[in-house]
């Protein structure tokens, strides 16, 4: 979480939203929603909220239903939810907390209490986000690491399986990287890895797409809800982008500049199938790209 945090306030009473906005707008960016449906839309819209203040008693879709939907969606599940309610019975608070909320504030709204609770939870989220980055970020390149890739692929594979949507994976290797390392030394190799990582990440524009370093000179990109046409377009952009970096490679048998080979795989997951099926297909496509002369991509679908 960088810069000013974003708070989403949800209440079917416009006056309550006005009170919350007035209490928080000096320190935070504040979004407001008058109903649950709009709250779910704003929770997914960029920039996503860092914290949600959620009224319990709302028509059509109450706060408990909204919270359940938020926690079910991997894209919103980690957003902290604070319930606001005039219901102060023990079972009401227990219900809210059991659904995944981190706090329960009893109405009427007291601005000073809301400010203090929000401040504390935003600080906790900043700490959690920092720890998450440390465990899921590749320290050399700054992009996601293998652990993050595996976790994310698992989540998006399950979604694609459930919704019967295509999911694509691009497996990427830097061509002749061992020869590069041997010639330019490990500091030069590290700089090359960082440059390639930045280039790959710059090609990705959708928040749902994830680029990660798998280890050594290997990278991968998960593309949810992406058919083969979109995946191959991105693969070519990545290939061309690395070439345009003009990184000299004096020991390459393929090209005088650093190049990459890419294997693109697209499937609609079958019931009960594991994500390893997509990984294996992308690896097979990458093998064909390297066998076919490198500095190119190959596609495999099913």
Secondary structure per residue as TSV (DSSP state, phi and psi in degrees):
chain	resnum	aa	ss	phi	psi
A	1	X	-	360.0	111.4
A	2	X	-	-109.2	144.3
A	3	X	S	69.9	-147.9
A	4	X	S	-77.4	129.3
A	5	X	-	-72.3	154.9
A	6	X	E	-109.5	128.8
A	7	X	E	-112.4	133.6
A	8	X	E	-106.2	118.5
A	9	X	E	-104.3	128.8
A	10	X	E	-124.8	120.0
A	11	X	-	-161.5	141.4
A	12	X	S	-82.2	-0.8
A	13	X	-	-105.5	116.1
A	14	X	H	-61.3	-33.7
A	15	X	H	-64.3	-40.6
A	16	X	H	-64.3	-39.6
A	17	X	H	-63.3	-38.1
A	18	X	H	-63.0	-42.9
A	19	X	H	-63.5	-44.7
A	20	X	H	-64.6	-43.7
A	21	X	H	-61.6	-44.4
A	22	X	H	-62.7	-35.3
A	23	X	H	-75.4	-25.7
A	24	X	H	-113.8	-18.8
A	25	X	T	-66.9	-20.0
A	26	X	T	-69.8	-27.1
A	27	X	T	-111.9	-21.7
A	28	X	S	-134.2	160.0
A	29	X	E	-80.0	128.7
A	30	X	E	-117.1	124.2
A	31	X	E	-106.4	150.5
A	32	X	E	-130.8	150.8
A	33	X	E	-142.4	138.5
A	34	X	S	-93.8	-5.5
A	35	X	S	-153.7	168.1
A	36	X	H	-65.7	-40.0
A	37	X	H	-60.5	-45.8
A	38	X	H	-66.2	-34.5
A	39	X	H	-61.3	-42.9
A	40	X	H	-66.2	-36.8
A	41	X	H	-63.8	-46.2
A	42	X	H	-69.5	-28.3
A	43	X	H	-66.6	-26.6
A	44	X	H	-93.4	-19.5
A	45	X	S	-77.7	143.0
A	46	X	S	-80.5	140.2
A	47	X	S	-76.1	136.3
A	48	X	-	-65.8	147.5
A	49	X	-	-66.3	147.7
A	50	X	S	-87.5	-15.4
A	51	X	E	-161.0	145.7
A	52	X	E	-122.4	125.4
A	53	X	E	-96.1	116.6
A	54	X	E	-125.4	118.6
A	55	X	E	-67.7	143.9
A	56	X	S	-84.2	-50.0
A	57	X	-	-87.2	98.8
A	58	X	-	-138.5	147.6
A	59	X	S	-71.8	160.2
A	60	X	S	67.8	-58.5
A	61	X	S	-137.4	107.8
A	62	X	-	-80.0	174.2
A	63	X	H	-61.7	-35.2
A	64	X	H	-63.4	-40.6
A	65	X	H	-66.8	-40.5
A	66	X	H	-63.1	-45.2
A	67	X	H	-61.8	-42.3
A	68	X	H	-59.8	-43.6
A	69	X	H	-65.0	-40.3
A	70	X	H	-62.7	-43.5
A	71	X	H	-74.8	-20.1
A	72	X	H	-79.4	-27.3
A	73	X	S	-90.0	121.8
A	74	X	T	-58.2	-25.6
A	75	X	T	-76.5	-17.9
A	76	X	T	-123.7	-4.9
A	77	X	T	-60.1	-30.2
A	78	X	T	-86.9	-5.0
A	79	X	S	-74.1	123.2
A	80	X	E	-64.6	138.5
A	81	X	E	-118.0	128.5
A	82	X	E	-113.3	119.6
A	83	X	E	-78.8	142.4
A	84	X	E	-118.4	125.9
A	85	X	E	-156.5	148.6
A	86	X	S	-84.3	-7.6
A	87	X	-	-86.0	114.2
A	88	X	-	-113.9	19.7
A	89	X	-	-73.8	151.7
A	90	X	H	-58.1	-39.8
A	91	X	H	-68.1	-27.8
A	92	X	H	-68.0	-46.6
A	93	X	H	-64.3	-41.4
A	94	X	H	-62.0	-38.7
A	95	X	H	-62.0	-47.7
A	96	X	H	-60.4	-44.9
A	97	X	H	-68.9	-33.8
A	98	X	H	-67.8	-23.8
A	99	X	T	-83.1	-5.1
A	100	X	T	114.0	-0.1
A	101	X	-	-68.2	153.6
A	102	X	S	-101.5	-8.8
A	103	X	E	-161.7	163.5
A	104	X	E	-142.8	113.4
A	105	X	E	-108.9	127.2
A	106	X	E	-87.2	132.0
A	107	X	S	-74.6	159.8
A	108	X	S	-70.5	153.9
A	109	X	-	-66.0	125.1
A	110	X	-	-112.8	107.5
A	111	X	H	-50.7	-41.8
A	112	X	H	-65.2	-36.4
A	113	X	H	-69.5	-44.2
A	114	X	H	-60.2	-45.6
A	115	X	H	-58.4	-44.3
A	116	X	H	-67.5	-44.4
A	117	X	H	-64.4	-44.3
A	118	X	H	-62.5	-45.4
A	119	X	H	-58.2	-45.9
A	120	X	H	-63.2	-43.5
A	121	X	H	-73.6	-31.3
A	122	X	H	-66.4	-39.9
A	123	X	H	-64.2	-40.3
A	124	X	H	-63.5	-40.1
A	125	X	H	-66.9	-39.0
A	126	X	H	-59.1	-41.7
A	127	X	H	-66.5	-44.6
A	128	X	H	-62.6	-42.2
A	129	X	H	-62.5	-39.5
A	130	X	H	-64.7	-44.3
A	131	X	H	-65.2	-37.6
A	132	X	H	-63.3	-41.6
A	133	X	H	-63.6	-38.4
A	134	X	H	-64.5	-32.7
A	135	X	H	-93.4	-14.5
A	136	X	H	-119.9	4.3
A	137	X	B	-108.5	137.2
A	138	X	-	-74.8	121.5
A	139	X	T	-69.5	-28.5
A	140	X	T	-76.0	-46.0
A	141	X	T	-99.6	-20.3
A	142	X	S	85.1	-5.6
A	143	X	S	-92.5	-179.0
A	144	X	B	-63.9	154.5
A	145	X	-	-103.1	-175.7
A	146	X	H	-62.4	-37.8
A	147	X	H	-61.5	-46.2
A	148	X	H	-63.5	-40.7
A	149	X	H	-59.5	-49.3
A	150	X	H	-62.1	-43.6
A	151	X	H	-62.7	-45.6
A	152	X	H	-68.3	-41.6
A	153	X	H	-61.3	-39.5
A	154	X	H	-61.8	-43.1
A	155	X	H	-65.9	-48.2
A	156	X	H	-72.2	-29.9
A	157	X	H	-63.8	-43.8
A	158	X	H	-63.2	-39.7
A	159	X	H	-64.4	-46.2
A	160	X	H	-62.7	-36.6
A	161	X	H	-64.7	-44.3
A	162	X	H	-67.0	-42.5
A	163	X	H	-94.5	-2.6
A	164	X	T	52.5	52.1
A	165	X	-	-112.4	153.0
A	166	X	E	-71.2	147.4
A	167	X	E	-133.4	139.0
A	168	X	E	-119.6	153.1
A	169	X	E	-137.1	133.6
A	170	X	E	-112.0	120.6
A	171	X	E	-97.5	133.4
A	172	X	E	-132.5	134.0
A	173	X	E	-126.7	141.2
A	174	X	E	-78.1	127.5
A	175	X	T	-69.9	133.2
A	176	X	T	53.8	45.2
A	177	X	H	-72.5	-32.5
A	178	X	H	-61.0	-42.9
A	179	X	H	-64.0	-35.5
A	180	X	H	-63.2	-48.2
A	181	X	H	-60.9	-43.0
A	182	X	H	-63.4	-37.2
A	183	X	H	-82.1	-43.9
A	184	X	H	-99.1	-5.8
A	185	X	H	84.1	164.2
A	186	X	H	-65.1	-37.1
A	187	X	H	-61.0	-40.4
A	188	X	H	-66.2	-38.2
A	189	X	H	-64.1	-41.4
A	190	X	H	-62.9	-40.2
A	191	X	H	-65.4	-39.0
A	192	X	H	-62.7	-44.9
A	193	X	H	-59.6	-42.9
A	194	X	H	-65.6	-40.1
A	195	X	H	-65.5	-44.3
A	196	X	H	-64.0	-42.4
A	197	X	H	-60.1	-44.3
A	198	X	H	-62.2	-38.9
A	199	X	H	-66.1	-45.6
A	200	X	H	-62.1	-44.4
A	201	X	H	-64.3	-35.5
A	202	X	H	-68.6	-24.3
A	203	X	H	-76.0	-20.1
A	204	X	-	-90.3	124.1
A	205	X	-	-114.8	-20.1
A	206	X	S	-85.8	135.5
A	207	X	T	-60.3	-25.3
A	208	X	T	-79.7	-13.4
A	209	X	-	-87.8	140.6
A	210	X	E	-127.2	125.0
A	211	X	E	-105.3	134.9
A	212	X	E	-142.0	154.2
A	213	X	E	-94.1	125.7
A	214	X	E	-88.5	-17.7
A	215	X	E	136.4	147.1
A	216	X	T	56.3	-129.6
A	217	X	T	-99.0	17.9
A	218	X	E	-101.0	135.8
A	219	X	E	-131.2	167.2
A	220	X	E	-152.4	157.9
A	221	X	E	-137.5	122.7
A	222	X	E	-93.7	130.2
A	223	X	E	-125.6	91.7
A	224	X	E	-67.2	149.8
A	225	X	T	49.2	43.8
A	226	X	-	-127.0	119.1
A	227	X	-	-74.5	174.1
A	228	X	H	-62.9	-33.1
A	229	X	H	-62.1	-44.2
A	230	X	H	-67.6	-37.6
A	231	X	H	-68.6	-40.5
A	232	X	H	-71.0	-33.3
A	233	X	H	-61.2	-45.0
A	234	X	H	-66.6	-40.0
A	235	X	H	-59.3	-42.3
A	236	X	H	-67.8	-37.2
A	237	X	H	-61.7	-41.1
A	238	X	H	-65.0	-46.4
A	239	X	H	-59.0	-47.9
A	240	X	H	-67.3	-37.6
A	241	X	H	-62.1	-42.2
A	242	X	H	-66.5	-41.4
A	243	X	H	-61.2	-38.8
A	244	X	T	-72.4	-10.1
A	245	X	T	-70.9	-16.9
A	246	X	-	57.5	44.8
A	247	X	-	-87.4	115.2
A	248	X	B	-62.6	137.5
A	249	X	-	-136.0	90.2
A	250	X	T	-71.4	-14.4
A	251	X	T	-113.0	18.6
A	252	X	-	-87.0	134.9
A	253	X	S	-85.5	-3.1
A	254	X	S	-102.4	-43.7
A	255	X	-	-160.9	148.7
A	256	X	S	-70.0	-7.2
A	257	X	B	-115.1	161.7
A	258	X	-	-64.6	132.1
A	259	X	-	-130.7	168.2
A	260	X	E	-129.6	153.5
A	261	X	E	-113.7	145.1
A	262	X	E	-134.8	139.2
A	263	X	E	-114.7	121.3
A	264	X	E	-108.0	130.9
A	265	X	E	-130.9	138.2
A	266	X	E	-135.3	129.4
A	267	X	E	-143.5	161.5
A	268	X	E	-105.5	113.7
A	269	X	-	-59.5	139.0
A	270	X	-	-83.7	157.2
A	271	X	T	-60.2	128.2
A	272	X	T	80.9	-1.3
A	273	X	-	-81.0	144.8
A	274	X	-	-91.9	153.7
A	275	X	T	-63.0	-15.8
A	276	X	H	-59.4	-25.6
A	277	X	H	-61.6	-38.7
A	278	X	H	-71.9	-40.1
A	279	X	H	-61.0	-45.7
A	280	X	H	-62.9	-38.5
A	281	X	H	-67.7	-41.6
A	282	X	H	-65.5	-39.6
A	283	X	H	-64.3	-38.4
A	284	X	H	-65.9	-39.9
A	285	X	H	-66.3	-39.0
A	286	X	H	-63.7	-41.2
A	287	X	H	-59.6	-41.3
A	288	X	H	-66.2	-38.6
A	289	X	H	-64.0	-40.3
A	290	X	H	-72.5	-38.6
A	291	X	H	-68.6	-27.4
A	292	X	T	-85.6	4.2
A	293	X	T	124.1	-4.5
A	294	X	S	66.2	178.8
A	295	X	S	52.8	46.4
A	296	X	S	-162.9	169.6
A	297	X	E	-120.3	154.1
A	298	X	E	-127.4	148.9
A	299	X	E	-116.9	137.9
A	300	X	E	-131.6	131.7
A	301	X	E	-127.3	172.0
A	302	X	-	-148.4	360.0
